[in-house]
Amino acid sequence: MRMRATARGWTAVWLVVMALVQAAAFLAVWRVAVHTEIGQWVDTAALTGNRIGQDRIDGPVDKLLNAMSVVSLLAATAMIGFIALIRGRIALAITATLLIAGANVSTQLLKYGLNRPDYGLDPERAAVGNSLPSGHTTVAASVAIALVLVLPAKVRAVGAFLAAAYAAAAGVATLSAGWHRPSDAVAAYLVVGVWAALAGLVLLVTQREQAQVAPGDAHRLAALLLGAAGVLALVVSMLALSWLVDLRGTGPDELSRRPLFVAYAGSAAGIAGTMAVVMALVLIVVHRLVPRVKG
């Protein structure tokens, strides 16, 4: 297979832009969803809409979320580090571990450090305070992206689709279970995306000058499909929530079944779409971060 030297300069630029864009997106989500009445109203409507069909999915949702414990996170991190080590990638093992740790610690600091004004739209959860970003969603997304980093190129594309689906399901599950608002899950993905970009920069710094990539490892089609699916889901979400905004004069508990379903389904699409886009951004560049030939 033809090899060529890694384009480290352009890759670094891409990672910096990726980190800045996702950080800006996080600030926008936090500002709109937490610090505006309309944002809180949409979040609360989506969370209220989770009661539709909840009896049917309670079992699977609870199993998925309850499996995400500190012990399971440590086990997953150890497994990811082991995969990197058996491939002879010590720097990759350390960086993937730092990605998971950094994303989850950041989420907890943000959750307890950010304030949430009370506009009287969600009195049942007013005492809970801020819940953004979602810890469970961060666990799932950080493990998913770290796994894609350490997987061999031959199975990376398949792994990216499966990992993105798992992380998206975890985010939607937090909404379905009533544990988190949709903006909490979206913010969690963005936190992980920023840490993925930072991890990429660390890998570039530790990369040898003689490192070479195989163009066939780029997985451009897979990244395009993931990104396109994510953008489509985000468009559907925006259309659904735009329709819902016309009803903002009605309290979330007073909405009929149809707008509640639109709020829930539209938010679920937004959650899944965000994860797909974040994973696509990682998949575009990962072959340059973990080159076939280390040098």
N, C-alpha and C positions, 0 to 999 in steps of 0.2 A: 504493500500500500504506500502511495506517495506521501512523503512527509514534508513539512515546511516549518520554519522557525515561528515561534509564537509572536504575535503582534502585541507586545506588552503595553506599549504606550496607549494605543487606541482602546485596549481592554480596560486599562485603568480609568480612562476618561468615561467609558461606558458605565463602569461600576460607580464612579463618583456621581454621575448624572442619575443613575438608578437609585442611589441612596438618597440624594436630595429630592428627587421627585416623590419618592414614597414617604419621606419625612414630611414634605409639604402636604401630601394627600392625607397623612395622619392628622396633621394640624387642622386641615379643612374639615375632616370628618368630626373631630373632637369639637371644633368651634360650632359647626352647624347642628350636630346631633345633640350636644350637651348644653350649649349656651344660647340656643334660640328656642322659642316656644314651638315653632313649627317642627323643628327637628325632634324635640322631645315628644311631640304629639304623634308623629309618624312612628317613632320607635315604640311608643306605648300601644299604638293601634296594632302594630305587627305582633307585639308580645301578647296582646289581648286575643288576637286572631289565632294563636297557637292552640286554643281550646277546640278548634274545629278538627275533629277526627283524632283528638289526642289519646283517647282510650285505645285506639288501634295500634299506636306506635309507642306507647309508654314503655313497654317491655324492652324492645330493641334499643330505644334511645337511652334508657337507664343503664343498660349493659355497656353500651359504647362509652358513655361518660364516666361510669363508675370504674371502668378499666384504666382510666387515666389518673393514676396515683403517682406519688413521689417514687415509689418502688418501681413501677412500670416505666417511668421516665428514666430512672437510672439504668434499668435493664436495657431499654432501647438505646440509650447513649453508649452503653458498653458494647452492644452489638454493632453499632455503627462504627465505633472506634476499632473494633476487632476486624471488621471488613476492610477498613483502610489499612490496618497493620498487616494483614495477610497479603495485601497487594504491595507491601513494601513502601507505603506512603505514611511516614511518621508525621510529617507536617500536616497532612490532610486529616489524620486522626485527631491531632490536637486542635486544629482549626474547626473541624466539625463539632467537637465537644464544646469549644468556646462559643460557637454559634448557638447551640442549644442552651447553654448556661446563660449567655448574655441576653438572649431574647426573653427567656423566662424570668430572669432577675429584673430586667427592664420593665416587663409587664407588671410585675408586682409593685415596683417602685412607682410606676405611673398610676396604677390603680389606686394606691393609697395617697399619692401626692397630688393628684388632680381633684379639683372641686367640681361639684355638680349643683347648680342652683335649682331650687324647688319652685316650679311654676304652677304647682297644684294639679298637674295633669296625671300623675301616677301616685296617688296617696298611699296605695298599698306598699309601695317600695320606697317611699320617701326617706324612711329611716335608714335604709341600706346605704344611701349615698352613691358615690361614684362606683361604677362597675366596669368602666372602660380602661384598658382592653380586657378581653376575656382570657383568663388563665388557661382554661381547658383548651381553647382554640389555639393559643400560643404553643402549648405542649404538642398538639397534633401537627401544626404547621411547621414548627422548628424541627421536629423529628422527620417529617416528610421531606423537607428541603435538604437537611443534612444527609439523609439516606441517598438522595439523588446525587449529591456531591461525591459520595464514596463508591457508588455502584460502577462496575465496569461499563465501558461505552456500549458494549453489545446489548445490554439489558437496560440501559439508562432511560431510553424513551418510554419503554413499557413501564418501568418503575416510576417515571414522572407522572404518567397518567393515573396509575394506581395510587400513588402517594397524594396527588392532588385531590383525587376523589375521596380518599380517606379524610384528609384535612378539611375538605369542604363539607363532608358529612358530619364531622365533629362540630363545625361551626353552626350548621343548621340545627344539629341536635341540641345545642345549648339554647337556641331559640325555641325549639319544639318543647323542651322540658321546662321552659319558663325560667331558666337559670340566668340568661343574658339577653340583652337587647341586641338587635341586629348590628347596630353600630359598634358594639363591643367586639363582635367577631371580625368585622371588617378592619377595625383598628388593630386587632391582634395580627392579622395577616400582614399588615403594613409594617408593624414592628419587626416581624420576622424577616420581611423583605429587606428592610434597612440592614439588619444584622447579616443577612446573606450577602449583601453588597460589601459590607465591611470584611466579612470572612474572605470574600474573593480578593480583596486588596491584600489581605495578609498572605494568601496563597501566592499572589503575584510577587510579593516581596521575597518570599522564600523560594521562588522558582529559579532554577538554574538557567544560566544564559544559553546553554546548549539544548534546552527543552524544545521538543518538536511536537506539533499537533498533526493529526491525520484529518484532512478535510471531511472525510466520511463520517467522522465522529460528531459533526456539528448538529445533526438531528434537526435541520431547519424545518422540515415538513411537520414534525411532531410539535415543535415550538409554535409554528404557524397555526396548526389546528387547535392547540391549547389556547393560544392568544385569541384566535377568532371566536372560539366558543365562549371564552371569558368576556370578550367585548360584547358579543351578542346577548349574553345573560345580563350584563350591566345595562344595555340599552332597554331590554325588556323590563328590568327593575325600575329604571328611570321613568319609563312610560307608565308603568303601573302606579308608582308613587306620585307621579304628576297628576294622574287622574284622581288619586285619593286626596290630594291637597285641597281640592275644591270643597271637601267636606270638613275642613278643619274647624268649623264653628261648632261641630258636634263632638261631645265628649267621647273618648275611645270606648267606654263601657256602653254607650248608647248607640253605637254603630250597628247596622244590620249585618247579617251573615255575609252578604256579597262584599262590601268594602273591607270587612275584617279578613276575608279570604284573600282579597287583592293585596292588602297590607302584608299579610303573612307570606304569601307566595312571591310577591314582588321583592320583599326583603330577603327571602331565601335565595332567589335568583341573584340578588346583589352580593350575597355572601359567597355563593359558589363562583360567581363570575370574578370576584376579586381574587380568590385563591387561584383560579385558573390563570389569570393574568400574571400574578406574582410568580407562579411556577414557570410560565412561559419565558419570563424575563431571565430566570435562572438558567433554563435549558438552552437559551440562545448562546450563553457565554461559558457554560461549565466546561466544555471541551478545551477551552483555552486556559482555564484555571487548573484543570487536572489533565495535562497533556499525555498522550500515549507514550512518548519517550521522555523520561525525566531529565535526560542529559547527563 
